[in-house]
Amino acid sequence: MQSIEHFLTVDINNNLGKVIPFLLIGAGVYFGLRTIIVQIRMFPDMVRSLKDKPHPDSSDAEISAFKAFTISAASRVGTGNVVGVAIAISVGGPGAVFWMWMVAIIGGATAFVESTLAQLWKSKHDGAYVGGPAYYMTRGLNARWLAVIFGIAITITYGLVYNAVQTNSIVEAVNTSLGGETSNSLRVIIGLVLAILTAFIIFGGVTRIANATQVIVPFMAGAYIFIGVIVLALNIGEIPGMFADIVGHALGLKEIAGAGIGAAFMNGMRRGLFSNEAGQGSAPNAAATASVSHPVKQGLVQTLGVYFDTLVVCSITAFIILLSHPTIGESMQSANLTQQALASEVGRWGIHFVTFILFFLAFSSVLGNYYLAQANVEYFTRNKNAIIAFRILVVLCVFGGAVGTVPIVWALADTFAATMVIINLIAIVPLAGVAVKLLKHFSAQKHQGLEPVFHRDDMPELKNVECWDGSDPVTTREFWNDAVTPRSTTSGGES
């Protein structure tokens, strides 16, 4: 087991870690310039787009912009926000937080591009929209071979590896709560409970997943943010010094033994990538499911998701840890660092609070991860037996993660995340011009005081666009006129 861990960490991840951050930064800067920093200047539109809902007469399988947001947020907001941040700080020091922020802000443009493309080239099956990188690689780039490689990579990453990370982190948190080494029998019990809960929901389909995540994610994230604000209030005098440490260490102005600027940069980038997933090609699978009037709307919503994950939730964890003045740079620590840090501020119940929050955030991540993986399985086949077999395999991995070790599970996660980034960037960089055209189309209507809607006839030069033919009522002008001046709803019309 140690030899496998060494191979993944030293031979693969350390080398990929020297390349991936620069690929992500380069792509993010390129997309930011092409879209005139869309991730910052269109923040108000991100918030407004969350309110979009399908037409009342639409299929029950169609989901709203907010539900699509919570599915992707379920995948984003989880162990990466609690465990990943703790790992980054314990190994990379406070400067790692700064680089997590940077990868989120720069990556916001990347998230916009990939999710806008997913909306454009989405498909519809059994009354529900589906799509993602495999679809825009096939239809936009005419590279089915690349879509096949990506589909396999994301299915393994999210359906199997990342779900093992979630249950592994829950077990580690429970271990700290109990004050000792978790017994094998307790690991099995935790694994069985999570496996049963997972099976109950994922065998119910995407609607049940969306209904679960839209409750779990906002409530649990809200509770976590609330306790974080309390910690900040209790240490208000130390906040300026904390920010000085974050920026100073990130830029090499302050040094901490065992956690220099290089460690801060690499760990911040790695954990930032794992947490917000911008450029990884995961969120577009959820973005494509929404019924919206214009592809750009979900691009904006998913950019907001990156900010919510990293600039809000990850920052709360970082503040809780740093305000407790932990020992940094000696060894890797996970959820226990966050638990002990909170306990030092509010009392021992803080340990159990983190365990409680982590359990539900990790469980919602399992659901979100499963959906992203299933969307790509369905790209290959819609055979019911194949889908059932995949669901069983996911449930087994959820159970298996409870008995794995922290280093090897996280090493696998880093390896597969890097693989997905490379494949996805190969597709979205040449397709960026399409996202820019759609953004200009969206902005032109906004400037005219109109609610932006899109039909594929607006841009006949875009090929292989299956949807956006005007048949979805939410893409009609009548729908939006009714939204402003309520009257009897319609199901047709032209923009």
C-alpha positions as MATLAB code, in Angstrom:
seq = 'MQSIEHFLTVDINNNLGKVIPFLLIGAGVYFGLRTIIVQIRMFPDMVRSLKDKPHPDSSDAEISAFKAFTISAASRVGTGNVVGVAIAISVGGPGAVFWMWMVAIIGGATAFVESTLAQLWKSKHDGAYVGGPAYYMTRGLNARWLAVIFGIAITITYGLVYNAVQTNSIVEAVNTSLGGETSNSLRVIIGLVLAILTAFIIFGGVTRIANATQVIVPFMAGAYIFIGVIVLALNIGEIPGMFADIVGHALGLKEIAGAGIGAAFMNGMRRGLFSNEAGQGSAPNAAATASVSHPVKQGLVQTLGVYFDTLVVCSITAFIILLSHPTIGESMQSANLTQQALASEVGRWGIHFVTFILFFLAFSSVLGNYYLAQANVEYFTRNKNAIIAFRILVVLCVFGGAVGTVPIVWALADTFAATMVIINLIAIVPLAGVAVKLLKHFSAQKHQGLEPVFHRDDMPELKNVECWDGSDPVTTREFWNDAVTPRSTTSGGES';
ca = [
       0.000    0.000    0.000;
       2.853    2.393    0.823;
       4.494    1.732   -2.544;
       1.250    2.612   -4.346;
       0.912    5.766   -2.287;
       4.541    6.721   -3.059;
       4.030    6.106   -6.785;
       0.861    8.241   -6.908;
       2.205   11.048   -4.745;
       5.850   11.296   -5.822;
       5.996    9.925   -9.362;
       2.623   11.177  -10.653;
       1.034   13.908   -8.556;
       4.199   15.846   -7.787;
       4.966   16.061  -11.509;
       1.386   16.859  -12.486;
       1.317   19.413   -9.676;
       4.086   21.317  -11.422;
       1.976   21.632  -14.577;
      -1.736   21.703  -13.671;
      -1.756   24.975  -11.666;
      -0.139   26.841  -14.544;
      -2.531   25.309  -17.072;
      -5.485   26.413  -14.940;
      -4.092   29.896  -14.378;
      -3.263   30.304  -18.059;
      -6.701   29.116  -19.158;
      -8.466   31.265  -16.557;
      -6.563   34.395  -17.593;
      -7.268   33.654  -21.277;
     -10.987   33.169  -20.662;
     -11.086   36.240  -18.421;
      -9.571   38.395  -21.163;
     -11.849   36.951  -23.869;
     -14.972   37.578  -21.775;
     -13.759   40.938  -20.386;
     -13.570   39.546  -16.852;
     -17.107   38.164  -16.886;
     -16.512   36.541  -13.484;
     -16.368   39.954  -11.808;
     -18.348   42.444  -13.887;
     -21.478   40.292  -14.202;
     -21.813   39.276  -10.560;
     -25.332   40.824  -10.251;
     -26.537   38.707  -13.193;
     -25.197   35.589  -11.473;
     -27.468   36.214   -8.507;
     -30.483   37.112  -10.665;
     -30.115   33.981  -12.799;
     -30.608   31.765   -9.735;
     -34.331   32.587   -9.715;
     -35.107   31.098  -13.154;
     -37.587   28.211  -13.100;
     -39.029   25.913  -15.779;
     -42.454   26.661  -17.250;
     -45.282   25.441  -14.941;
     -46.501   23.105  -17.688;
     -43.066   21.596  -18.310;
     -42.140   18.000  -17.533;
     -41.568   17.179  -13.870;
     -38.142   15.908  -14.933;
     -36.990   19.448  -15.810;
     -35.169   21.241  -13.018;
     -34.640   24.909  -12.162;
     -31.447   26.946  -12.307;
     -31.256   26.801   -8.504;
     -31.640   23.016   -8.369;
     -28.898   22.614  -10.979;
     -26.797   24.953   -8.837;
     -27.357   22.816   -5.720;
     -26.458   19.597   -7.567;
     -23.111   21.089   -8.575;
     -22.733   22.722   -5.153;
     -23.393   19.344   -3.531;
     -20.359   18.031   -5.351;
     -18.267   21.138   -4.628;
     -19.251   21.829   -1.018;
     -18.112   18.841    0.990;
     -14.928   17.401    2.391;
     -12.795   19.719    0.266;
     -14.126   22.645    2.283;
     -13.428   21.102    5.686;
     -10.782   18.419    5.202;
      -9.094   19.797    2.077;
      -8.529   23.233    3.600;
      -7.128   21.641    6.758;
      -4.694   19.570    4.685;
      -3.648   22.629    2.665;
      -2.950   24.745    5.759;
      -1.258   21.982    7.772;
       1.196   21.299    4.927;
       1.312   24.600    3.040;
       0.725   27.138    5.804;
      -1.645   30.134    5.805;
      -0.416   31.220    2.364;
      -2.255   28.256    0.846;
      -5.516   30.086    1.579;
      -4.471   33.012   -0.622;
      -3.786   30.700   -3.551;
      -7.129   28.972   -3.072;
      -8.750   32.394   -3.412;
      -6.748   33.135   -6.546;
      -7.654   29.885   -8.266;
     -11.326   30.610   -7.513;
     -11.322   34.161   -8.881;
      -9.284   33.310  -11.961;
     -11.159   30.030  -12.404;
     -14.514   31.794  -12.340;
     -14.069   32.610  -16.039;
     -13.239   28.974  -16.760;
     -16.372   27.825  -14.929;
     -18.418   30.275  -17.005;
     -17.070   29.008  -20.323;
     -17.410   25.283  -19.638;
     -20.950   25.535  -18.220;
     -22.174   27.823  -21.017;
     -20.892   25.315  -23.577;
     -22.623   22.479  -21.702;
     -25.948   24.351  -21.880;
     -25.585   25.017  -25.603;
     -24.887   21.427  -26.605;
     -27.194   19.720  -24.119;
     -29.616   16.951  -25.091;
     -33.038   15.874  -23.864;
     -34.103   12.373  -22.815;
     -37.291   11.302  -21.042;
     -38.302   14.924  -20.472;
     -35.017   15.898  -18.778;
     -31.975   17.767  -20.069;
     -28.554   16.103  -19.965;
     -25.163   17.227  -21.112;
     -21.620   18.081  -20.136;
     -18.074   17.956  -21.523;
     -18.627   14.651  -23.338;
     -21.418   16.339  -25.296;
     -19.565   19.526  -26.245;
     -16.474   17.511  -27.110;
     -18.568   15.410  -29.494;
     -20.866   18.077  -30.963;
     -18.786   21.211  -30.682;
     -15.283   19.860  -31.209;
     -16.190   16.778  -33.310;
     -13.857   14.749  -31.109;
     -15.784   11.725  -29.869;
     -12.516    9.987  -29.027;
     -11.758   12.734  -26.520;
     -15.288   12.522  -25.122;
     -14.857    8.793  -24.536;
     -11.616    9.317  -22.591;
     -13.182   12.093  -20.524;
     -16.346   10.083  -19.899;
     -14.316    7.196  -18.517;
     -12.154    9.513  -16.380;
     -15.046   11.408  -14.764;
     -17.029    8.220  -14.178;
     -14.130    6.709  -12.231;
     -13.252    9.987  -10.492;
     -16.692   11.011   -9.284;
     -18.533    7.728   -9.139;
     -15.786    5.840   -7.367;
     -12.721    7.752   -6.080;
     -14.320   10.983   -4.850;
     -17.114    9.104   -3.117;
     -14.530    7.047   -1.266;
     -12.935   10.366   -0.177;
     -16.254   11.518    1.293;
     -16.839    8.457    3.471;
     -13.178    8.311    4.444;
     -13.384   11.871    5.739;
     -16.555   11.135    7.704;
     -14.824    8.235    9.457;
     -11.833   10.434   10.347;
     -14.163   13.074   11.804;
     -16.045   10.481   13.854;
     -12.698    9.181   15.076;
     -11.833   12.620   16.487;
     -15.274   12.989   18.050;
     -14.840    9.697   19.899;
     -11.370   10.686   21.068;
      -9.556    7.623   19.818;
      -8.960    5.191   16.989;
     -12.176    4.148   15.292;
     -12.643    0.392   15.468;
     -13.064   -1.664   12.317;
     -16.592   -2.575   13.353;
     -17.553    1.103   13.691;
     -16.013    1.837   10.276;
     -18.175   -0.914    8.814;
     -21.294    0.489   10.501;
     -20.617    3.999    9.194;
     -19.955    2.632    5.731;
     -23.182    0.600    5.769;
     -25.290    3.571    6.911;
     -23.907    5.786    4.157;
     -24.246    3.051    1.559;
     -27.905    2.447    2.433;
     -28.751    6.172    2.387;
     -26.946    6.577   -0.926;
     -28.755    3.640   -2.505;
     -32.148    4.960   -1.388;
     -31.641    8.293   -3.120;
     -29.646    7.460   -6.253;
     -32.033    4.670   -7.242;
     -34.750    7.347   -7.206;
     -33.208    9.313  -10.091;
     -32.075   12.901  -10.668;
     -35.267   14.490   -9.319;
     -34.805   12.828   -5.923;
     -31.122   13.830   -5.957;
     -32.032   17.461   -6.741;
     -34.722   17.514   -4.051;
     -32.263   16.200   -1.467;
     -29.384   18.504   -2.355;
     -31.493   21.675   -2.462;
     -32.334   21.087    1.218;
     -29.066   19.659    2.573;
     -26.584   22.036    0.932;
     -28.100   25.436    1.862;
     -29.030   24.380    5.404;
     -25.749   22.733    6.354;
     -23.573   25.307    4.616;
     -25.607   28.046    6.312;
     -25.110   26.476    9.741;
     -21.370   26.157    9.124;
     -21.080   29.771    7.962;
     -23.040   30.921   11.027;
     -20.660   29.231   13.465;
     -17.727   30.631   11.484;
     -19.076   34.161   11.861;
     -19.314   33.583   15.630;
     -15.643   32.560   15.729;
     -14.701   35.683   13.773;
     -16.703   37.839   16.190;
     -14.950   36.247   19.181;
     -11.553   37.023   17.634;
     -12.294   40.308   15.896;
      -9.066   41.882   17.126;
      -6.955   39.142   15.515;
      -8.556   39.308   12.066;
      -6.150   41.922   10.569;
      -3.151   39.886   11.696;
      -4.655   36.724   10.244;
      -5.074   38.346    6.815;
      -1.530   39.691    7.039;
      -0.284   36.122    7.648;
      -2.273   34.765    4.695;
      -0.999   37.357    2.216;
       2.490   37.615    3.661;
       3.143   33.896    3.630;
       1.661   33.482    0.135;
       4.007   36.128   -1.284;
       7.063   34.987    0.648;
       7.097   37.974    2.989;
       6.736   35.667    5.990;
       8.169   32.167    6.270;
       6.993   29.237    8.375;
       9.255   26.247    8.986;
       8.271   23.341    6.785;
       5.753   25.396    4.796;
       7.500   27.774    2.416;
       6.014   29.748   -0.463;
       6.281   26.779   -2.815;
       4.344   24.548   -0.428;
       1.732   27.275    0.014;
       1.293   27.675   -3.738;
       1.104   23.977   -4.607;
      -1.171   22.969   -1.745;
      -3.444   25.966   -2.204;
      -3.836   25.238   -5.911;
      -4.401   21.513   -5.429;
      -6.973   21.888   -2.679;
      -8.613   24.809   -4.478;
      -9.004   22.674   -7.582;
     -10.420   19.748   -5.638;
     -12.889   22.008   -3.862;
     -14.270   24.414   -6.501;
     -13.601   22.151   -9.517;
     -13.352   25.038  -12.017;
     -11.879   23.703  -15.252;
     -12.269   20.116  -14.177;
     -15.348   19.514  -16.320;
     -17.576   18.303  -13.500;
     -20.008   21.183  -12.883;
     -20.999   21.409  -16.587;
     -22.770   18.061  -16.210;
     -25.090   19.666  -13.652;
     -25.267   22.986  -15.509;
     -26.676   21.259  -18.588;
     -29.687   19.919  -16.663;
     -31.291   23.316  -16.014;
     -34.208   24.673  -18.019;
     -33.180   28.287  -18.674;
     -33.848   30.865  -21.372;
     -30.207   31.382  -22.402;
     -27.051   29.218  -22.121;
     -25.134   32.102  -20.538;
     -27.408   32.045  -17.485;
     -26.094   28.724  -16.240;
     -22.559   29.790  -17.042;
     -23.074   32.693  -14.656;
     -24.770   30.537  -12.028;
     -21.922   28.039  -12.012;
     -19.397   30.867  -11.654;
     -21.305   31.910   -8.548;
     -20.971   28.326   -7.347;
     -17.166   28.596   -7.486;
     -17.260   31.732   -5.347;
     -19.690   30.254   -2.837;
     -17.520   27.183   -2.437;
     -14.096   28.775   -2.093;
     -14.487   32.428   -1.117;
     -17.203   31.674    1.436;
     -17.209   28.098    2.760;
     -13.488   27.321    2.379;
     -12.636   30.691    3.894;
     -14.753   29.958    6.973;
     -12.732   26.778    7.575;
      -9.467   28.634    7.045;
     -10.437   31.387    9.490;
     -11.484   28.879   12.162;
      -8.152   27.057   11.833;
      -5.843   30.074   11.630;
      -7.467   31.904   14.541;
      -6.620   28.897   16.730;
      -2.881   29.383   15.971;
      -2.158   25.754   14.948;
       1.258   24.153   14.559;
       1.986   24.182   10.819;
       4.356   22.338    8.506;
       5.093   19.285   10.642;
       2.623   16.718    9.253;
      -0.539   16.401    7.211;
      -3.737   16.846    9.221;
      -7.310   16.502    8.021;
     -10.720   17.044    9.643;
      -9.190   16.741   13.118;
      -7.385   20.077   12.639;
     -10.685   21.861   11.911;
     -12.405   20.080   14.796;
      -9.731   20.900   17.360;
      -9.539   24.497   16.120;
     -13.276   25.049   16.550;
     -13.243   23.316   19.939;
     -10.560   25.734   21.142;
     -12.952   28.605   20.379;
     -16.392   27.334   21.444;
     -15.730   24.286   23.616;
     -15.626   20.549   23.023;
     -19.051   20.521   21.359;
     -17.302   22.171   18.389;
     -15.655   18.826   17.595;
     -19.021   17.114   17.311;
     -20.511   20.040   15.390;
     -17.875   19.667   12.661;
     -18.533   15.922   12.542;
     -22.266   16.572   12.153;
     -21.778   19.180    9.404;
     -19.158   17.100    7.626;
     -21.423   14.052    7.620;
     -24.206   15.835    5.764;
     -21.962   17.861    3.448;
     -20.029   14.732    2.533;
     -23.233   12.795    1.991;
     -24.627   15.506   -0.292;
     -21.308   15.361   -2.171;
     -21.804   11.638   -2.690;
     -25.173   12.409   -4.310;
     -23.751   15.211   -6.447;
     -20.750   13.115   -7.459;
     -22.980   10.222   -8.421;
     -25.125   12.403  -10.652;
     -22.097   13.809  -12.474;
     -20.797   10.302  -13.059;
     -24.178    8.943  -14.146;
     -24.552   11.690  -16.743;
     -21.419   10.344  -18.409;
     -22.405    6.703  -18.101;
     -25.590    7.654  -19.959;
     -23.458    9.243  -22.666;
     -22.212    5.726  -23.424;
     -25.364    3.726  -22.766;
     -28.910    4.042  -21.453;
     -29.273    0.331  -20.833;
     -31.124   -0.008  -17.507;
     -29.067   -2.986  -16.400;
     -25.845   -1.067  -17.025;
     -27.134    1.889  -14.982;
     -28.181   -0.418  -12.137;
     -24.778   -2.124  -12.183;
     -23.073    1.263  -11.995;
     -25.256    2.330   -9.068;
     -24.339   -0.837   -7.195;
     -20.648   -0.174   -7.845;
     -21.024    3.387   -6.507;
     -22.705    2.099   -3.332;
     -19.856   -0.388   -2.846;
     -17.261    2.395   -3.191;
     -19.147    4.521   -0.682;
     -18.892    1.615    1.726;
     -15.263    0.860    0.816;
     -14.125    4.425    1.470;
     -14.832    3.918    5.156;
     -11.875    1.520    5.503;
      -9.306    3.312    3.287;
      -6.352    5.417    4.443;
      -6.339    9.201    4.100;
      -3.102    9.672    2.061;
      -3.825    7.090   -0.640;
      -7.453    8.178   -1.114;
      -6.489   11.830   -1.491;
      -3.580   10.888   -3.766;
      -5.989    9.073   -6.092;
      -8.312   12.081   -6.033;
      -5.475   14.409   -7.071;
      -4.385   12.075   -9.892;
      -7.819   11.793  -11.462;
      -8.635   15.483  -10.961;
      -5.494   16.427  -12.887;
      -6.397   14.002  -15.669;
      -9.836   15.557  -16.063;
      -8.407   19.082  -16.127;
      -6.050   18.265  -18.997;
      -8.766   16.599  -21.085;
     -11.337   19.318  -20.436;
      -8.962   22.183  -21.238;
      -8.114   20.551  -24.558;
     -11.799   21.021  -25.443;
     -12.833   24.353  -23.927;
      -9.842   26.440  -25.037;
     -10.642   26.092  -28.773;
     -14.402   26.423  -28.060;
     -14.025   29.604  -26.001;
     -15.052   31.744  -28.982;
     -18.504   30.150  -28.930;
     -19.015   31.115  -25.278;
     -17.890   34.667  -26.100;
     -20.458   34.897  -28.936;
     -23.215   33.695  -26.623;
     -22.159   36.230  -23.972;
     -22.368   39.067  -26.520;
     -25.819   37.809  -27.599;
     -26.917   37.763  -23.941;
     -25.516   41.229  -23.196;
     -27.075   42.813  -26.302;
     -30.560   41.798  -25.123;
     -29.844   43.023  -21.601;
     -28.854   46.418  -22.982;
     -32.189   46.561  -24.818;
     -34.021   45.969  -21.549;
     -35.090   42.450  -22.591;
     -34.839   39.179  -20.716;
     -32.204   37.268  -22.715;
     -33.513   34.275  -24.648;
     -31.682   32.131  -27.183;
     -32.761   30.061  -30.177;
     -30.336   28.124  -32.313;
     -31.536   30.076  -35.374;
     -29.943   33.162  -33.807;
     -26.542   31.628  -34.571;
     -26.973   29.218  -37.502;
     -23.199   28.898  -37.779;
     -23.194   26.786  -34.588;
     -23.599   23.169  -35.649;
     -25.039   20.100  -33.910;
     -27.204   22.105  -31.480;
     -30.006   19.694  -30.579;
     -32.071   21.836  -28.190;
     -32.783   25.601  -28.294;
     -35.342   25.270  -31.099;
     -37.949   27.374  -29.253;
     -40.007   24.403  -28.098;
     -39.109   24.954  -24.435;
     -41.630   27.564  -23.192;
     -39.004   29.192  -20.974;
     -37.183   30.336  -24.139;
     -40.212   32.276  -25.428;
     -40.851   35.977  -25.058;
     -44.413   35.246  -23.880;
     -43.125   33.362  -20.869;
     -41.081   36.339  -19.707;
     -43.872   38.816  -20.448;
     -46.088   36.720  -18.164;
     -43.352   36.734  -15.521;
     -43.420   40.533  -15.491;
     -47.209   40.965  -15.928;
     -48.945   37.779  -14.659;
     -51.672   36.426  -16.867;
     -52.625   33.009  -18.248;
     -49.508   31.018  -19.076;
     -48.729   29.908  -22.593;
     -46.771   26.971  -23.904;
     -45.588   28.279  -27.226;
     -44.559   31.352  -29.196;
     -41.456   32.862  -30.675;
     -38.908   35.226  -29.320;
];
